[in-house]
Amino acid sequence: MGSTTPIPLWKRVVGYGLVGFGVLSILDFVSPIPIPTTFLGAFVTGGIAIVAGAWMLTGGGWLVYLKRWAATRDLRPARKPDAARFDPLLPVEILRLARERGGLLTVSNVSIELNVPLDQAGAALEECVRRGNAFPDYDIDRQHAVYRFPEFMPPREQLGRDEPSH
């Protein structure tokens, strides 16, 4: 875990001295006759002395752990924001709408046709994608997302590629 080198005697003496001074400084705050420190200065100087003494006694190894923790901690929120909640049957209604519309839907299509808010429509479409019923795509001409439902799309021959077979 840490270094196995023993801490020199002088560092141990200085470390215990600093910890002792810090404790006495904090205790001095509550004593009836204050010695050198007064009021909140007793806590500040006591805290600094205790931290410095602990650092001397541990050989400074805990600073390495603090630096590593600070460098690797995740600054994102602990929880992801909740996704829009929707009726569990909304994806079924979306599948029905996809069948009626030839397998292509947008968030606004779903929102208007099924009378649901845009965030719920988007979340339900993403649920369809997550379950493998739809694939997200992007319509460059209209500059918006399109969801393709392959099982409801017409066969390639019906897409305007009517070529005579040989």
Secondary structure, 3 states (H helix, E strand, C coil): CCCCCCCCHHHHHHHHHHHHHHHHHHHHHHCCCCCCCCCCHHHHHHHHHHHHHHHHHHCCHHHHHHHHHHHHCCCCCCCCCCCCCCCCCHHHHHHHHHHHCCCEECHHHHHHHHCCCHHHHHHHHHHHHHCCCCEEEEECCCCEEEEECHHHCCCHHHCCCCCCCC
